[in-house]
């Protein structure tokens, strides 16, 4: 019995196999799934905030009832074996538990609603090791950090091109830790987000000029964006812990979209979880950096109380690029803007 998976599921399989999603060893069964959406923990009580499940069509679901294994294929090539442990159907109201909204205009909700409600849980075993090629492997990053002699490494998540606010957060991270691991997410993102090339090219230029000879490692992370805000912030921290980071930055509206989540809701959730649990990684809960016209530099509300300020707006930066214009140097390094502008229509995800 076989089942053809899509690109996002293929990536989940890869991320389970590489231990990026440790301690997961397969797709969640109903026990873990319900525990995650209701309690933000696995059935083992370990913190976990985003369900990782395999959805299948009704025919496969019905046929799998008395079977022990399901061979997962991608482009008709067998890639993994799933040892069937559980078959379950998710409920309509689960979506709200995951995203705190069931608004179809929310890109994560929309994507989740497009999946089948039928789920199969169980351990997986990768058959085709080729799929792991060029993957971000926790064993490799941990080895690299050790070789470099870095004891404390701060992880930085982003899905955007680097602007001055992110630069500020990264430098704060470097004040705390031996090294900075810039780890942009490049899996499925909504249309209108910056493309993988734009993010990568901008960062390469930034590192070449401004982070030259610093302890900075850049590598992309492939997993889909869920836009689940606070819960996804915790999920992002767990992934970075698995990659060997000791610290992780959570800024303003981490993994948020539109106005679905509060500015510092991820900070509140993190504090709440950390009261009774350990994540195995320190969280740097940082305030939004902005430019102060009086201090004449990037600041945050923790170190400047002036009112004459300019907020770094991702929307404004995007608009400038859409019009083929260079964003103000208050927002972004000119060398970085130039690299991104050179990409022309490849700047954004269509
Ligand atoms: Zn000021």
Boltz pocket constraint, residues with backbone or C-beta under 6 A from the ligand:
constraints:
  - pocket:
      binder: B
      contacts: [[A, 292], [A, 293], [A, 294], [A, 295], [A, 296], [A, 299], [A, 303], [A, 304], [A, 305], [A, 306]]
      max_distance: 6.0
